[in-house]
Amino acid sequence: MNIIILEDEAIMMMFLKDSLEKKGHTVKATFNSYLGFFEFIEKENIDLVFMDILIKGSLDGTQIAKRLREINKTIKIVFITSYKDSQTLQLAKESKPNGYLIKPVSKEDLEAILMVCESNNKIEVKNNDYISIATYKYHMINKTVEENNDLIKLTKNELKCFELLLQNKNTYISPEILINHLWNVDISVKSNSLRELVYRIRKKLPNLDIENSINIGYILKD
């Protein structure tokens, strides 16, 4: 992938750049503020932007991302932050990022988020209404799950978790991404809640092939 890094901490920027290039990606440019960023975006074909939420300058990461979404709705965005509070994550969520990296960033965290961003899986949609997986049908319009025309009752968060796994099937989703998607809080606060949530989904939808890999995340397989 062609990648841009917006990060004003030199050590973190070099860590990301070196790690990404070792994995075969092309870091097209690095910026320590928004200056020059949008002009570069308009000239280059960029797939993914790593963006520090609190990058220095008159525009912070959430504002840069919001403006970026106005000119490019398909580019992938991953936020980097040392903040774990729900208010910060809620502001970031408005620009529909593909994930978050919480400092200090580990190689395992980076690998997991790249798996998500590299996913090119297409969802099989029939009649523009439902998605089939295992013995189940997920109805996209009314957001319900059924098996053999019998409705399966899921809670709001069970449905949100199932939907995210389904949209990224055959790709690992990190616990951090799932927790931010479901609760917008620190991963350490909700890690047990996530395990319990996935357990309930497996119990209600036993034919789903949901696997968990330590340090990587959860995957829904065909």
C-alpha positions in Angstrom: 0.0 0.0 0.0 1.0 3.6 -0.5 1.1 5.3 2.9 1.4 8.7 4.5 2.4 9.2 8.1 1.3 12.4 10.0 3.2 12.2 13.3 5.1 14.9 15.2 7.0 12.5 17.5 10.2 11.6 15.5 10.7 8.3 17.3 7.2 7.1 16.6 7.4 8.3 13.0 10.6 6.4 12.4 9.2 3.3 14.1 6.1 3.3 11.8 8.1 4.1 8.7 10.7 1.4 9.3 8.1 -1.2 10.3 5.9 -0.5 7.3 8.7 -0.5 4.8 10.0 -3.9 6.2 6.5 -5.3 5.4 6.8 -4.2 1.8 4.7 -1.0 1.9 5.7 2.3 0.4 5.8 5.3 2.7 5.3 8.1 0.2 5.7 10.9 2.7 5.8 11.9 6.4 4.5 15.1 7.8 4.8 16.6 11.3 1.8 18.9 10.7 -1.0 19.4 8.2 1.1 21.9 6.2 1.6 20.4 2.7 -0.4 17.4 3.4 -3.5 18.1 1.4 -1.5 19.3 -1.6 0.4 16.0 -1.5 -2.8 14.0 -1.3 -4.2 15.6 -4.4 -1.1 14.7 -6.4 -0.5 11.1 -5.2 -2.5 7.9 -5.1 -2.6 7.1 -1.4 -4.2 4.1 0.2 -3.7 4.7 3.9 -2.9 7.5 6.3 -1.5 7.0 9.8 -2.5 10.2 11.7 -1.6 11.4 15.2 -4.8 12.8 16.8 -2.9 15.5 18.7 -0.5 16.5 15.9 0.8 20.0 16.3 -0.5 22.9 14.3 -3.8 24.8 14.0 -5.6 21.6 12.8 -5.5 18.5 15.0 -5.8 15.0 13.7 -9.6 14.8 13.9 -10.0 18.1 12.0 -7.5 16.9 9.3 -9.3 13.6 9.0 -12.7 15.4 8.7 -11.4 17.6 5.9 -9.7 14.6 4.2 -13.0 12.7 4.2 -14.6 15.6 2.3 -12.2 15.2 -0.6 -11.5 11.5 -0.4 -14.1 9.1 1.0 -12.3 5.9 0.2 -8.8 6.5 1.7 -8.1 4.5 4.8 -7.4 6.3 8.1 -5.7 4.9 11.2 -5.5 7.3 14.2 -2.6 7.2 16.6 -3.2 8.5 20.1 -2.0 8.3 23.7 -5.5 9.2 24.8 -8.0 6.5 25.6 -10.9 8.6 26.9 -14.3 8.1 25.2 -14.6 11.8 24.3 -11.4 11.8 22.2 -12.3 8.6 20.5 -15.9 9.8 19.8 -14.5 12.9 18.0 -12.2 10.7 16.0 -15.0 8.3 15.2 -16.8 11.0 13.3 -14.4 10.7 10.4 -15.0 7.0 10.1 -11.5 5.7 10.7 -10.5 2.1 9.9 -8.9 1.7 13.3 -6.8 3.1 16.1 -3.3 2.6 17.5 -2.9 3.4 21.2 0.6 4.6 22.2 3.0 2.9 22.9 2.4 1.1 19.6 3.7 -2.5 19.4 4.6 -4.4 16.2 1.7 -6.8 17.0 -0.8 -3.9 17.1 0.6 -2.5 13.8 0.4 -5.9 12.2 -3.2 -6.4 13.3 -4.4 -3.0 11.9 -2.6 -3.6 8.6 -4.5 -6.9 8.3 -7.7 -4.9 8.5 -6.6 -2.2 6.1 -5.3 -4.6 3.5 -8.5 -6.6 3.4 -10.0 -6.7 -0.1 -12.7 -9.2 0.8 -16.0 -8.6 -0.9 -19.2 -9.3 0.9 -21.6 -11.6 -1.0 -24.9 -9.8 -1.2 -28.0 -11.3 -2.7 -30.9 -9.2 -3.9 -29.2 -6.2 -2.3 -30.9 -7.2 0.9 -29.0 -9.9 2.9 -25.6 -11.4 3.4 -25.2 -15.2 3.7 -22.7 -16.7 6.1 -22.7 -20.3 7.2 -26.4 -21.2 7.8 -27.4 -17.6 8.6 -28.7 -14.6 6.7 -27.9 -11.1 7.8 -30.5 -8.6 6.6 -28.8 -5.4 5.8 -31.8 -3.1 5.8 -33.5 -4.1 9.1 -30.3 -5.4 10.7 -31.6 -8.8 11.8 -30.1 -12.3 11.7 -32.1 -15.4 10.8 -31.6 -19.1 10.3 -34.2 -21.1 8.2 -36.5 -18.1 8.4 -36.3 -18.1 12.2 -35.2 -14.8 13.8 -32.2 -15.0 16.1 -32.3 -12.3 18.8 -29.1 -10.5 19.3 -28.4 -7.5 21.6 -27.3 -4.2 20.1 -23.6 -4.8 20.8 -23.8 -8.5 19.7 -25.2 -7.3 16.4 -22.6 -4.5 16.0 -19.8 -7.0 16.7 -21.2 -9.6 14.3 -21.7 -7.0 11.6 -18.1 -5.7 11.9 -16.7 -9.3 11.7 -18.9 -10.0 8.8 -17.9 -6.9 6.9 -14.3 -8.0 7.3 -14.7 -11.7 7.1 -11.5 -13.8 6.7 -9.6 -10.9 8.1 -8.4 -10.5 11.7 -9.9 -7.6 13.7 -7.9 -6.4 16.7 -9.5 -6.3 20.1 -8.8 -2.6 20.2 -10.7 -1.9 17.1 -13.7 -4.0 18.3 -13.7 -2.3 21.7 -13.5 1.2 20.2 -16.3 0.3 17.8 -18.5 -1.1 20.5 -17.8 1.0 23.6 -15.3 3.8 22.7 -13.3 3.2 25.9 -9.8 2.0 27.0 -9.2 -1.6 25.9 -8.1 -2.6 29.4 -11.5 -1.6 30.7 -13.6 -3.8 28.3 -11.3 -6.7 27.3 -13.3 -9.1 29.5 -16.5 -7.7 28.2 -15.4 -8.3 24.6 -14.6 -12.0 25.4 -18.0 -12.4 27.1 -19.7 -10.8 24.1 -18.0 -13.0 21.6 -18.8 -16.0 23.8 -22.5 -15.1 23.6 -22.4 -14.7 19.8 -20.8 -18.1 19.5 -23.5 -19.6 21.7 -26.4 -17.9 19.8 -24.8 -18.6 16.3 -23.0 -21.9 16.9 -22.4 -22.5 13.2 -20.2 -19.4 12.8 -16.5 -20.0 12.6 -15.1 -17.3 14.9 -11.5 -17.7 15.9 -9.3 -15.7 18.3 -5.5 -15.4 18.0 -3.6 -13.9 20.8 -2.0 -10.5 20.0 -3.8 -10.4 16.7 -7.6 -10.5 17.3 -10.8 -12.1 16.1 -11.6 -13.5 12.7 -14.9 -14.7 11.1 -14.1 -17.4 8.5 -16.3 -18.6 5.6 
